[in-house]
Amino acid sequence: MARPSPYPAELRERAIRMVAEIRPNYPTEWAAMKAVAAKLGIGAAETVRTWVRRAEIDAGQRPGTTTAEAEEIKRLRAEVTELRRANEILKAASAFFAAELDRPHKRS
């Protein structure tokens, strides 16, 4: 599970916009990301790079699993785990009740 970001969403969005805006002023995208990280007080340029790549994937500009798809996959995996657990409980219960039906009963 990913830990929550110490940076607010507004800062992430601003950093992503800034990289796009100032990119032409720098020789590489990485140099622009480093400049944005320094200007906004973000600890590492890698953090900005991760935000930019995620935004590009979510916008369909880069291949990869979007944030919405990743959340859906996570939800479905949790659901599958819960259904498997319920299925095991039902199997155990049906075996128990089947054994009860097979036992001879005393008539009163």
ROTISE-571300 format. One line per 4 residues: number of its first residue (from 1); their letters; for each residue x, y, z of N, C-alpha, C. Coordinates in nm, 4 decimals. Layout:
BEGIN
NUM) A) X,Y,Z,X,Y,Z,X,Y,Z ~ ...;
This chain:
BEGIN
1) MARP) 0.0840,-0.1172,0.0000,0.0000,0.0000,0.0000,0.0888,0.1238,0.0000 ~ 0.0563,0.2160,-0.0851,0.1333,0.3393,-0.0951,0.0992,0.4305,0.0218 ~ 0.2007,0.4939,0.0740,0.1748,0.5861,0.1850,0.1289,0.7200,0.1283 ~ 0.0537,0.7934,0.2037,0.0057,0.9228,0.1540,0.1214,1.0203,0.1337;
5) SPYP) 0.1070,1.1044,0.0352,0.2108,1.2019,0.0034,0.2122,1.3133,0.1068 ~ 0.3323,1.3581,0.1464,0.3376,1.4711,0.2393,0.3056,1.6034,0.1698 ~ 0.2915,1.5996,0.0377,0.2640,1.7208,-0.0394,0.1158,1.7267,-0.0769 ~ 0.0548,1.8429,-0.0631,-0.0869,1.8558,-0.0994,-0.1071,1.8417,-0.2509;
9) AELR) -0.2267,1.8018,-0.2903,-0.2594,1.7818,-0.4317,-0.2383,1.9092,-0.5123 ~ -0.2679,2.0247,-0.4523,-0.2520,2.1519,-0.5230,-0.1056,2.1753,-0.5624 ~ -0.0147,2.1384,-0.4715,0.1279,2.1544,-0.5009,0.1696,2.0624,-0.6144 ~ 0.1203,1.9383,-0.6127,0.1524,1.8435,-0.7212,0.1050,1.8983,-0.8551;
13) ERAI) -0.0199,1.9459,-0.8587,-0.0753,1.9995,-0.9834,0.0040,2.1209,-1.0313 ~ 0.0433,2.2076,-0.9386,0.1214,2.3259,-0.9745,0.2576,2.2858,-1.0310 ~ 0.3214,2.1874,-0.9681,0.4527,2.1417,-1.0146,0.4427,2.0838,-1.1556 ~ 0.3382,2.0071,-1.1814,0.3183,1.9470,-1.3142,0.2990,2.0571,-1.4187;
17) RMVA) 0.2165,2.1560,-1.3867,0.1954,2.2689,-1.4789,0.3245,2.3458,-1.5033 ~ 0.3994,2.3697,-1.3958,0.5234,2.4460,-1.4086,0.6246,2.3750,-1.4977 ~ 0.6360,2.2438,-1.4833,0.7296,2.1686,-1.5672,0.6919,2.1864,-1.7141 ~ 0.5630,2.1761,-1.7454,0.5179,2.1925,-1.8841,0.5457,2.3341,-1.9351;
21) EIRP) 0.5267,2.4318,-1.8489,0.5447,2.5715,-1.8897,0.6911,2.6106,-1.9105 ~ 0.7796,2.5632,-1.8224,0.9194,2.6072,-1.8310,1.0091,2.5109,-1.9084 ~ 0.9535,2.3991,-1.9520,1.0337,2.2990,-2.0238,1.1119,2.3591,-2.1408 ~ 1.0534,2.4463,-2.2234,1.1299,2.5017,-2.3366,1.2521,2.5840,-2.2944;
25) NYPT) 1.2546,2.6307,-2.1710,1.3663,2.7138,-2.1235,1.4872,2.6323,-2.0768 ~ 1.4758,2.5001,-2.0745,1.5822,2.4135,-2.0231,1.6233,2.3124,-2.1297 ~ 1.7498,2.2682,-2.1246,1.7978,2.1749,-2.2269,1.7311,2.0366,-2.2195 ~ 1.6896,1.9946,-2.0990,1.6243,1.8645,-2.0831,1.5031,1.8782,-1.9916;
29) EWAA) 1.4163,1.7802,-2.0020,1.2994,1.7784,-1.9132,1.3444,1.7609,-1.7682 ~ 1.4473,1.6802,-1.7474,1.4987,1.6565,-1.6123,1.5483,1.7872,-1.5492 ~ 1.6160,1.8704,-1.6284,1.6635,1.9992,-1.5769,1.5453,2.0865,-1.5356 ~ 1.4386,2.0840,-1.6129,1.3179,2.1602,-1.5779,1.2565,2.1062,-1.4496;
33) MKAV) 1.2543,1.9752,-1.4350,1.1985,1.9132,-1.3140,1.2815,1.9497,-1.1910 ~ 1.4133,1.9503,-1.2055,1.5000,1.9886,-1.0940,1.4758,2.1342,-1.0546 ~ 1.4584,2.2209,-1.1529,1.4335,2.3621,-1.1252,1.3005,2.3814,-1.0526 ~ 1.1972,2.3105,-1.0969,1.0653,2.3205,-1.0326,1.0729,2.2694,-0.8886;
37) AAKL) 1.1402,2.1572,-0.8688,1.1535,2.1020,-0.7336,1.2220,2.2031,-0.6422 ~ 1.3265,2.2675,-0.6906,1.3980,2.3668,-0.6100,1.3102,2.4884,-0.5805 ~ 1.2370,2.5367,-0.6816,1.1531,2.6553,-0.6630,1.0392,2.6316,-0.5648 ~ 0.9828,2.5100,-0.5659,0.8674,2.4808,-0.4805,0.9060,2.4168,-0.3469;
41) GIGA) 1.0355,2.3935,-0.3262,1.0797,2.3348,-0.1997,1.0467,2.1883,-0.1870 ~ 1.0448,2.1183,-0.2994,1.0177,1.9745,-0.2988,1.1524,1.9053,-0.2836 ~ 1.1596,1.8125,-0.1889,1.2859,1.7498,-0.1522,1.3664,1.6892,-0.2652 ~ 1.3021,1.6250,-0.3608,1.3763,1.5558,-0.4660,1.3093,1.5790,-0.6015;
45) AETV) 1.3920,1.5993,-0.7017,1.3395,1.6166,-0.8373,1.2709,1.4887,-0.8844 ~ 1.3122,1.3749,-0.8316,1.2499,1.2464,-0.8669,1.1018,1.2478,-0.8299 ~ 1.0668,1.3141,-0.7236,0.9266,1.3262,-0.6833,0.8473,1.3977,-0.7920 ~ 0.9013,1.5057,-0.8426,0.8347,1.5812,-0.9495,0.8255,1.4948,-1.0754;
49) RTWV) 0.9329,1.4222,-1.1069,0.9316,1.3354,-1.2248,0.8194,1.2311,-1.2140 ~ 0.8048,1.1728,-1.0965,0.6991,1.0729,-1.0739,0.5613,1.1344,-1.0948 ~ 0.5405,1.2551,-1.0440,0.4118,1.3235,-1.0608,0.3838,1.3505,-1.2075 ~ 0.4855,1.3986,-1.2795,0.4684,1.4308,-1.4214,0.4361,1.3041,-1.5002;
53) RRAE) 0.5089,1.1958,-1.4750,0.4833,1.0700,-1.5473,0.3431,1.0182,-1.5183 ~ 0.2998,1.0240,-1.3934,0.1651,0.9774,-1.3558,0.0605,1.0606,-1.4278 ~ 0.0802,1.1923,-1.4341,-0.0146,1.2807,-1.5034,-0.0193,1.2477,-1.6526 ~ 0.0953,1.2182,-1.7124,0.0998,1.1824,-1.8544,0.0266,1.0516,-1.8811;
57) IDAG) 0.0434,0.9547,-1.7921,-0.0271,0.8261,-1.8069,-0.1774,0.8474,-1.7922 ~ -0.2172,0.9236,-1.6903,-0.3602,0.9483,-1.6670,-0.4243,1.0246,-1.7824 ~ -0.3458,1.1092,-1.8510,-0.3978,1.1869,-1.9633,-0.3931,1.1084,-2.0944 ~ -0.3348,0.9882,-2.0909,-0.3270,0.9069,-2.2117,-0.2119,0.9443,-2.3032;
61) QRPG) -0.1198,1.0250,-2.2562,-0.0054,1.0675,-2.3367,0.1099,0.9683,-2.3289 ~ 0.1031,0.8750,-2.2367,0.2101,0.7785,-2.2145,0.1440,0.6452,-2.1792 ~ 0.1992,0.5340,-2.2268,0.1383,0.4049,-2.1930,0.1579,0.3713,-2.0454 ~ 0.0647,0.2973,-1.9918,0.0740,0.2554,-1.8520,-0.0634,0.2428,-1.7896;
65) TTTA) -0.0655,0.1956,-1.6682,-0.1896,0.1789,-1.5934,-0.2264,0.3117,-1.5290 ~ -0.3454,0.3613,-1.5610,-0.3889,0.4888,-1.5049,-0.4199,0.4731,-1.3564 ~ -0.4298,0.5853,-1.2883,-0.4624,0.5837,-1.1457,-0.5978,0.5174,-1.1224 ~ -0.6958,0.5496,-1.2068,-0.8300,0.4904,-1.1923,-0.8249,0.3390,-1.2128;
69) EAEE) -0.7489,0.2949,-1.3124,-0.7366,0.1511,-1.3365,-0.6678,0.0809,-1.2198 ~ -0.5636,0.1437,-1.1653,-0.4922,0.0852,-1.0518,-0.5844,0.0726,-0.9297 ~ -0.6681,0.1741,-0.9070,-0.7627,0.1690,-0.7951,-0.8661,0.0587,-0.8163 ~ -0.9125,0.0433,-0.9406,-1.0103,-0.0619,-0.9722,-0.9479,-0.1998,-0.9528;
73) IKRL) -0.8248,-0.2170,-0.9956,-0.7553,-0.3446,-0.9780,-0.7408,-0.3765,-0.8296 ~ -0.7032,-0.2769,-0.7516,-0.6881,-0.2954,-0.6067,-0.8207,-0.3356,-0.5431 ~ -0.9284,-0.2669,-0.5832,-1.0615,-0.2981,-0.5284,-1.1044,-0.4398,-0.5664 ~ -1.0808,-0.4768,-0.6916,-1.1200,-0.6097,-0.7378,-1.0387,-0.7197,-0.6692;
77) RAEV) -0.9115,-0.6948,-0.6456,-0.8296,-0.7946,-0.5749,-0.8801,-0.8157,-0.4332 ~ -0.9171,-0.7068,-0.3666,-0.9716,-0.7184,-0.2309,-1.1034,-0.7958,-0.2334 ~ -1.1850,-0.7698,-0.3345,-1.3123,-0.8410,-0.3471,-1.2895,-0.9896,-0.3720 ~ -1.1942,-1.0232,-0.4567,-1.1625,-1.1634,-0.4841,-1.1157,-1.2331,-0.3568;
81) TELR) -1.0311,-1.1657,-0.2787,-0.9828,-1.2225,-0.1524,-1.0991,-1.2512,-0.0588 ~ -1.1908,-1.1548,-0.0479,-1.3069,-1.1727,0.0397,-1.3965,-1.2858,-0.0102 ~ -1.4169,-1.2945,-0.1401,-1.5012,-1.4014,-0.1956,-1.4376,-1.5389,-0.1757 ~ -1.3066,-1.5469,-0.1891,-1.2376,-1.6747,-0.1641,-1.2529,-1.7163,-0.0186;
85) RANE) -1.2414,-1.6182,0.0728,-1.2580,-1.6470,0.2152,-1.4002,-1.6963,0.2424 ~ -1.4990,-1.6295,0.1850,-1.6388,-1.6714,0.2042,-1.6624,-1.8094,0.1447 ~ -1.6010,-1.8365,0.0305,-1.6160,-1.9665,-0.0342,-1.5597,-2.0779,0.0551 ~ -1.4448,-2.0540,0.1179,-1.3866,-2.1536,0.2085,-1.4783,-2.1788,0.3278;
89) ILKA) -1.5382,-2.0737,0.3808,-1.6310,-2.0894,0.4933,-1.7520,-2.1723,0.4505 ~ -1.8051,-2.1422,0.3320,-1.9208,-2.2186,0.2829,-1.8861,-2.3648,0.2571 ~ -1.7670,-2.3915,0.2064,-1.7245,-2.5306,0.1851,-1.7167,-2.6056,0.3167 ~ -1.6582,-2.5416,0.4182,-1.6467,-2.6050,0.5493,-1.7846,-2.6292,0.6096;
93) ASAF) -1.8748,-2.5327,0.5957,-2.0098,-2.5475,0.6503,-2.0853,-2.6588,0.5782 ~ -2.0721,-2.6660,0.4470,-2.1447,-2.7705,0.3737,-2.0897,-2.9085,0.4090 ~ -1.9589,-2.9198,0.4307,-1.9017,-3.0484,0.4716,-1.9532,-3.0874,0.6099 ~ -1.9627,-2.9895,0.6998,-2.0136,-3.0162,0.8340,-2.1574,-3.0656,0.8284;
97) FAAE) -2.2429,-2.9962,0.7543,-2.3838,-3.0344,0.7479,-2.4035,-3.1645,0.6708 ~ -2.3210,-3.1911,0.5722,-2.3300,-3.3185,0.5005,-2.2953,-3.4335,0.5941 ~ -2.1964,-3.4160,0.6796,-2.1600,-3.5189,0.7766,-2.2726,-3.5401,0.8762 ~ -2.3418,-3.4349,0.9171,-2.4553,-3.4463,1.0094,-2.5685,-3.5269,0.9458;
101) LDRP) -2.5926,-3.5088,0.8190,-2.6998,-3.5812,0.7516,-2.6673,-3.7292,0.7357 ~ -2.5406,-3.7626,0.7268,-2.4995,-3.9021,0.7087,-2.5015,-3.9815,0.8387 ~ -2.5060,-3.9174,0.9532,-2.5063,-3.9875,1.0820,-2.6442,-4.0482,1.1072 ~ -2.6445,-4.1688,1.1600,-2.7753,-4.2281,1.1967,-2.8353,-4.1538,1.3172;
105) HKRS) -2.9643,-4.1344,1.3124,-3.0326,-4.0627,1.4204,-3.1173,-4.1616,1.4993 ~ -3.1244,-4.1425,1.6312,-3.2091,-4.2257,1.7171,-3.3524,-4.1755,1.7056 ~ -3.4445,-4.2687,1.6970,-3.5850,-4.2286,1.6923,-3.6427,-4.2394,1.8308 ~ -3.7219,-4.1441,1.8686,-3.7796,-4.1483,2.0026,-3.9213,-4.1948,2.0011;
